[in-house]
Each structure stands twice: as structure tokens, then as C-alpha cells.
Amino acid sequence: MAARKGRQRTCEPGEPMDTETRDAGVEVRAEVYLPGRGPPLREGEELVMDEEAYVLYHRAQTGAPCLSFDIVRDHLGDNRTELPLTLYLCAGTQAESSQNNRLMILRMHNLHGTKRTPSEGSDDEEEEDEDEEDEEERKPQLELAMVPHYGGINRVRVSSLGEEPVAAVWSEKGQVEVFTLRRLLRAVDDAQSMATFLREEQAHTKPIFTFAGHMVEGFALDWSPRVPGRLLTGDCQKNIHLWTPTDGGSWHVDQRPFAGHTRSVEDLQWSPTEDTVFASCSADASIRIWDIRAAPSKACMLTTANAHNGDVNVINWSRREPFLLSGGDDGALKVWDLRQFKSGSPVATFKQHVAPITSVEWHPQDSGVFAASGADNQITQWDLAVERDAEAGDVETEPGLAELPQQLLFVHQGETDLKELHWHPQCPGVLVSTALSGFTVFRTISV
């Protein structure tokens, strides 16, 4: 959460802020800052982060910005809440020169929380020395292993083929490649392995498979969570291709595209419960449900023609409920119940963002919680289960608060040109985002 500089605390959505006294001695009521809705910042004001609203908050930069990334599942255990945290990311750059791009593995570790326990039983001088030592010990660490990639990377998605971690990469040069990640992961874990990687392997790491049949660039990409190695790719010329793994560690890519969309395919999502069903969204404003058991020209089972008022940019299929989440150029977030998809009406629509939605994702453990990012530089957290307390009448009188959707849990700001976010599947409540300003890892007090 953010506050105007000089105001010492912020509030959760729906909570009034305290009054305060300005330098002039005049008591004024502090304002609730509503991103994109409230008055612009006045001269001399800026937004300041309230650390009390975060359990964890760290930022990192990698040189050239990354348009897309994915979280690599590790062997450190599930449901990790004990700090400090360690996490692994796979990302691809969008450098100004096509020659200077990289596919990379990031190991972020020693990620401590925002709160510290004060020392007891020591004087001020001892505490100051201990604080300096503590500060050094608490510094976050970042290791990077990178391989050259010709062309900017539009999207990255990670999966596993048996014990082999792999990444599918959509290149702006119009091809999709698959890379193995084992050597890069080994390098970020061990200094000696990093030295060997830099000396012998980095310059020679090539994709294990490349498909250039799309002919144009694209962004849509998803590995099946149920059938190892099965992949979908969609391009800016409305075509979707199915990849089927072969026994030789390669893929057969069906040259017959799935036909239905009339404009660019923006995102793809496999069903978490059915091996052959997937969803797609497009710049033609539609969302479609497909079954690959039918011929590509007849595989579309359900269509919502005007899902959003404009391009549908992103979708995400809940792993726990029959819900599909979508975000569009209209700034709207919509929840679709697939049992009622034929009706063409979402079961919920939220309009907090004031610019196109760039990423959406359901919480992996909490079925009613999701997060979204927008081109308005907001990340929002939502909970479908929340209902406004009818007895909290004083909250409703606060200027602007009645406009806030009751399901809005948290608004995170401070990034520039947000592109993508993901919940960490093994660290409950931890969100990672990428933007022009770099990566952010955080956990709020709300989730």
C-alpha cells in the first residue's frame, strides 16, 4: 500500500485513515488514496510505501527488462512460510538489440521479512553494532545464470519432462524454442558449477527443439499440467498449434491450426482437470473453449463472443474451482463459471484498474483469491468470499470508499510498466512480478 509522503500510515480498502496535524498546526483529515481515481498528487507530495502492510518485500534488476517469467518449482519443500526464503525464476529479456537478449535462471535467496525483533537487554551502542551486523546478514542475494538468445523473449513457461526441467520460449523472431534448464539451475546453486558453466557451457547452450511454423511472433503459450510435454502455442495471426511429445525427446507439432479466432491469440490455458480441453482468448474480444479430440477446424466447443469491451489479454483457469478468470484492454476483471459459460455472462466483474490488464492468476492454495496487474502500474489482490459488513456504516461515509469493490483486499504500487505476475506455488501468499522497473517479490498482510 502507498500513502502520500508525510502521512505516516495507510489503510486497507474500506478502513478510514486517522486525522493528523500538518506543520502549520491545522488539523486536517488524511485522505484515502485511490489509485487512478483520487486527485493527482499535489506539489511536494509523493507516494511512500507502508512497510507495515507487507510481510515480505524485495526488488531486483537484471539489466535489460523482462517481459515474461515463470517460477521454477524446487526441492526445498511445499507450504514454506519460514523466513528467509529462497526461490528460483526463469525469465527472458527484451533488450533494445536483438543480439543482446538472454534466457536466464535467477536464484533469489536470503529474503527476509520487513519486520525485525528488537534486541533485548543491550545498551544503545551495542544495539547499533548488532544492527549493522544484522543488516549485513539480512542482505538479499541474487545469482544469475544466462544463455544468449537471438531476439526478444515474449513469453516463458516452465515445465518438467520427467526429472528434466524445461522452458518453452516465444521469440519475437517468430519461433518457439524449448531449452533444458538443468545446467543453469546447477550453476546458480554452486560457485564451482557456475565457473564451469561460464567457461564451458554458456556460449554453447542451444534449444533442444525449435518450431518456426507460426511464421509470425506470438505470446500465447501453456504446458499441460496433466500430460507431460504437451504444449500449446498461439500467434498474432490467430493460429494455435498443438505440440505432442515423442519418444525420442522431441515433439510433433500439428501443422493444422485450431481455427476460430479472427485476430491475435493473446493467451492459452489448459484445463486443470481434463487432459484434452483448453481455453483461449483473443484480440477479437472472445474467449473460446476447445477439445483437441476433435479435428482442429471443429474443436471449438464453446464461445463467448464479446467477453470484454476490446482485446482479451489474459486468462487463468482455477486449479480448484470451475472458474476462468480474464482481463482485458477495458481494465475489467471477469470471473466465468464454466458450468454457465453458454450464457455468455460472467458471474463477477470488477473494475478497479483504469488501464489494460496485463496479467491475472488464481492463488494456488486459496480458491477464492486472485491477483491482477495492469498498465496503470497497480497490482491488486482480490477475495471472492469477502462481503461488506452491513454494520460498518462509518466506513461508507469516507469519501470514495464506497466506490471500492468489497472484494478488493490490497493495492500494490511502485512498479513501472507492469507486465506479468505469478503466485509462488510453494510459498503461500508470495507474489512475484516483473516490470520495466525490474522484479518484485512480496507478501502482503492481506493474503
ZAMARGU-4260 file (C-alpha; in steps of 0.2 Angstrom, whole numbers, plus 5000, padded with zeros to 4 digits):
<rodrens>
0) 5000/5000/5000 | 5006/5018/4997 | 5002/5034/5006 | 5006/5052/5001 | 5023/5057/5008
5) 5021/5064/5026 | 5006/5054/5031 | 5013/5041/5042 | 5001/5026/5039 | 4990/5019/5026
10) 4974/5010/5027 | 4967/4994/5020 | 4952/4996/5007 | 4937/5000/5017 | 4946/5007/5033
15) 4946/5026/5036 | 4963/5034/5040 | 4966/5044/5055 | 4967/5063/5057 | 4984/5071/5058
20) 4991/5088/5061 | 5001/5097/5047 | 5016/5108/5050 | 5005/5124/5050 | 4996/5117/5066
25) 4980/5115/5057 | 4972/5098/5060 | 4966/5090/5043 | 4958/5073/5039 | 4971/5062/5030
30) 4964/5056/5013 | 4962/5039/5007 | 4972/5037/4991 | 4963/5029/4977 | 4975/5025/4963
35) 4968/5031/4946 | 4953/5039/4955 | 4958/5051/4968 | 4965/5069/4964 | 4983/5069/4957
40) 4997/5071/4969 | 5000/5089/4974 | 5016/5099/4973 | 5029/5091/4985 | 5019/5075/4988
45) 5024/5058/4983 | 5018/5040/4987 | 5028/5031/5001 | 5027/5013/5005 | 5020/5007/5021
50) 5031/4993/5027 | 5018/4988/5040 | 5007/4982/5025 | 5020/4969/5020 | 5027/4953/5027
55) 5040/4952/5014 | 5046/4965/5001 | 5061/4964/4989 | 5066/4971/4972 | 5079/4965/4959
60) 5085/4971/4942 | 5093/4960/4929 | 5099/4974/4916 | 5088/4973/4901 | 5069/4972/4907
65) 5060/4955/4906 | 5043/4955/4898 | 5039/4937/4905 | 5045/4925/4918 | 5039/4909/4927
70) 5043/4901/4944 | 5053/4885/4944 | 5047/4873/4957 | 5061/4867/4968 | 5065/4853/4980
75) 5065/4865/4996 | 5048/4859/5001 | 5030/4865/4999 | 5020/4877/5010 | 5036/4886/5015
80) 5032/4901/5027 | 5048/4902/5037 | 5059/4916/5033 | 5072/4919/5025 | 5065/4912/5008
85) 5074/4905/4993 | 5066/4905/4976 | 5070/4901/4958 | 5064/4910/4942 | 5066/4908/4923
90) 5065/4924/4913 | 5069/4931/4896 | 5074/4949/4892 | 5068/4962/4879 | 5084/4971/4876
95) 5085/4985/4863 | 5096/4975/4852 | 5091/4958/4846 | 5108/4952/4849 | 5109/4956/4867
100) 5095/4945/4874 | 5096/4932/4887 | 5087/4917/4894 | 5091/4916/4912 | 5088/4907/4929
105) 5088/4918/4944 | 5091/4912/4962 | 5085/4924/4975 | 5089/4919/4992 | 5091/4926/5010
110) 5074/4935/5008 | 5070/4941/5025 | 5054/4949/5031 | 5050/4968/5033 | 5049/4966/5052
115) 5063/4963/5064 | 5063/4958/5083 | 5071/4972/5093 | 5086/4966/5104 | 5083/4964/5122
120) 5095/4968/5137 | 5108/4978/5127 | 5113/4996/5128 | 5111/5008/5113 | 5129/5006/5107
125) 5128/4988/5107 | 5112/4988/5098 | 5119/4999/5085 | 5133/4987/5082 | 5121/4972/5082
130) 5110/4982/5070 | 5124/4984/5057 | 5129/4966/5058 | 5111/4961/5057 | 5109/4972/5042
135) 5123/4964/5033 | 5117/4947/5037 | 5100/4951/5031 | 5105/4957/5013 | 5096/4948/5000
140) 5106/4938/4987 | 5104/4935/4969 | 5113/4923/4957 | 5111/4923/4938 | 5115/4910/4925
145) 5111/4916/4907 | 5112/4910/4890 | 5112/4920/4874 | 5096/4921/4864 | 5093/4929/4847
150) 5078/4940/4848 | 5067/4947/4862 | 5058/4934/4873 | 5039/4937/4873 | 5034/4924/4885
155) 5042/4910/4895 | 5034/4895/4903 | 5042/4881/4913 | 5038/4863/4915 | 5046/4846/4918
160) 5049/4831/4907 | 5052/4818/4920 | 5066/4824/4930 | 5072/4837/4917 | 5066/4855/4919
165) 5062/4864/4903 | 5057/4881/4897 | 5047/4885/4882 | 5051/4902/4874 | 5041/4913/4862
170) 5053/4923/4852 | 5049/4940/4844 | 5058/4932/4829 | 5043/4921/4826 | 5048/4904/4833
175) 5046/4894/4849 | 5060/4885/4857 | 5062/4873/4871 | 5078/4874/4882 | 5083/4862/4896
180) 5087/4871/4912 | 5097/4858/4922 | 5114/4866/4919 | 5108/4884/4923 | 5100/4878/4939
185) 5115/4869/4945 | 5126/4885/4941 | 5116/4896/4952 | 5117/4884/4967 | 5136/4881/4967
190) 5150/4893/4964 | 5161/4879/4956 | 5147/4874/4944 | 5145/4892/4940 | 5163/4894/4935
195) 5162/4878/4924 | 5146/4884/4916 | 5153/4901/4912 | 5169/4893/4905 | 5162/4878/4895
200) 5143/4878/4893 | 5136/4896/4892 | 5140/4900/4875 | 5136/4883/4868 | 5119/4881/4876
205) 5106/4879/4862 | 5087/4874/4862 | 5083/4856/4861 | 5069/4859/4849 | 5063/4874/4838
210) 5047/4876/4829 | 5046/4890/4816 | 5029/4886/4808 | 5020/4900/4815 | 5029/4912/4803
215) 5025/4927/4814 | 5028/4931/4833 | 5016/4927/4847 | 5013/4927/4865 | 5001/4913/4870
220) 5010/4898/4877 | 5005/4884/4890 | 5011/4867/4896 | 4998/4854/4900 | 4998/4852/4919
225) 4991/4834/4916 | 5000/4827/4901 | 5019/4830/4902 | 5027/4838/4887 | 5010/4843/4879
230) 5011/4861/4874 | 5000/4874/4865 | 5007/4889/4856 | 4996/4904/4849 | 5002/4918/4837
235) 4997/4935/4832 | 4989/4929/4816 | 4975/4919/4826 | 4983/4902/4824 | 4985/4889/4838
240) 4996/4874/4837 | 4997/4858/4847 | 5013/4850/4852 | 5014/4832/4856 | 5030/4824/4864
245) 5038/4810/4855 | 5048/4795/4862 | 5064/4802/4856 | 5063/4818/4867 | 5056/4828/4853
250) 5039/4835/4848 | 5027/4833/4834 | 5018/4849/4830 | 5002/4848/4821 | 5003/4859/4806
255) 4984/4861/4806 | 4980/4876/4817 | 4965/4877/4828 | 4953/4888/4818 | 4940/4900/4826
260) 4948/4916/4832 | 4949/4931/4819 | 4963/4941/4827 | 4978/4938/4838 | 4978/4924/4851
265) 4983/4933/4867 | 4983/4919/4880 | 4981/4900/4882 | 4976/4889/4897 | 4975/4870/4898
270) 4961/4863/4909 | 4967/4858/4926 | 4955/4843/4926 | 4953/4837/4908 | 4968/4831/4898
275) 4961/4837/4881 | 4952/4853/4885 | 4960/4871/4884 | 4954/4889/4884 | 4960/4903/4873
280) 4957/4922/4872 | 4960/4934/4858 | 4961/4952/4852 | 4944/4948/4844 | 4936/4950/4861
285) 4931/4932/4863 | 4935/4918/4875 | 4934/4900/4867 | 4934/4883/4875 | 4942/4869/4864
290) 4943/4850/4864 | 4958/4843/4855 | 4950/4826/4852 | 4941/4834/4838 | 4949/4840/4821
295) 4957/4857/4823 | 4943/4865/4812 | 4929/4858/4823 | 4937/4858/4840 | 4929/4874/4847
300) 4915/4869/4859 | 4910/4885/4867 | 4912/4903/4863 | 4909/4920/4872 | 4910/4932/4858
305) 4910/4948/4867 | 4919/4943/4883 | 4927/4961/4885 | 4925/4978/4878 | 4940/4976/4867
310) 4955/4964/4867 | 4955/4950/4880 | 4973/4950/4885 | 4975/4936/4898 | 4966/4921/4906
315) 4969/4910/4920 | 4960/4893/4924 | 4957/4890/4943 | 4965/4874/4949 | 4952/4872/4962
320) 4935/4878/4956 | 4927/4878/4938 | 4931/4896/4936 | 4940/4905/4922 | 4947/4922/4926
325) 4950/4935/4912 | 4957/4953/4910 | 4955/4964/4895 | 4960/4981/4887 | 4945/4988/4895
330) 4953/4986/4913 | 4940/4974/4918 | 4942/4958/4928 | 4929/4945/4925 | 4926/4928/4933
335) 4917/4915/4922 | 4909/4899/4929 | 4912/4886/4916 | 4896/4877/4921 | 4887/4893/4915
340) 4898/4898/4901 | 4885/4896/4887 | 4875/4910/4895 | 4889/4922/4889 | 4888/4932/4906
345) 4902/4932/4919 | 4897/4928/4937 | 4908/4943/4943 | 4915/4959/4935 | 4927/4970/4944
350) 4933/4987/4938 | 4947/4994/4949 | 4960/4996/4936 | 4960/5011/4924 | 4971/5004/4910
355) 4973/4987/4901 | 4975/4971/4912 | 4992/4963/4909 | 4992/4948/4920 | 4980/4938/4931
360) 4982/4922/4942 | 4972/4912/4955 | 4980/4909/4971 | 4987/4891/4971 | 4980/4887/4988
365) 4965/4898/4992 | 4952/4895/4979 | 4943/4912/4980 | 4959/4923/4980 | 4967/4930/4964
370) 4979/4944/4959 | 4980/4955/4944 | 4992/4968/4936 | 4988/4982/4925 | 4996/4995/4913
375) 4991/5008/4927 | 5005/5001/4937 | 4994/4993/4950 | 4994/4975/4957 | 4978/4971/4965
380) 4973/4956/4976 | 4955/4950/4977 | 4945/4938/4988 | 4928/4932/4981 | 4922/4926/4998
385) 4923/4944/5006 | 4906/4953/5009 | 4905/4970/5016 | 4899/4972/5034 | 4882/4980/5034
390) 4885/4986/5052 | 4901/4996/5047 | 4891/5011/5042 | 4905/5023/5046 | 4916/5016/5033
395) 4903/5020/5019 | 4904/5039/5024 | 4923/5040/5019 | 4925/5049/5003 | 4927/5037/4989
400) 4927/5021/4999 | 4910/5017/4993 | 4917/5015/4976 | 4929/5001/4981 | 4924/4984/4977
405) 4921/4975/4993 | 4932/4960/4987 | 4947/4971/4984 | 4960/4966/4998 | 4975/4976/4993
410) 4983/4988/4980 | 5001/4987/4977 | 5010/5001/4968 | 5028/5007/4964 | 5032/4997/4949
415) 5034/5005/4931 | 5025/4996/4916 | 5020/4980/4924 | 5020/4965/4913 | 5017/4949/4922
420) 5014/4941/4940 | 5014/4924/4947 | 5010/4917/4965 | 5024/4906/4971 | 5016/4888/4971
425) 5027/4883/4986 | 5027/4899/4997 | 5009/4903/5001 | 5005/4921/4999 | 5021/4926/4990
430) 5019/4936/4974 | 5032/4939/4961 | 5030/4952/4947 | 5040/4959/4933 | 5040/4976/4926
435) 5051/4989/4916 | 5057/4993/4933 | 5063/4975/4937 | 5057/4961/4948 | 5047/4962/4964
440) 5045/4949/4977 | 5032/4952/4991 | 5019/4946/5003 | 5005/4957/5009 | 4997/4956/5026
445) 4980/4953/5017 | 4984/4936/5010
</rodrens>
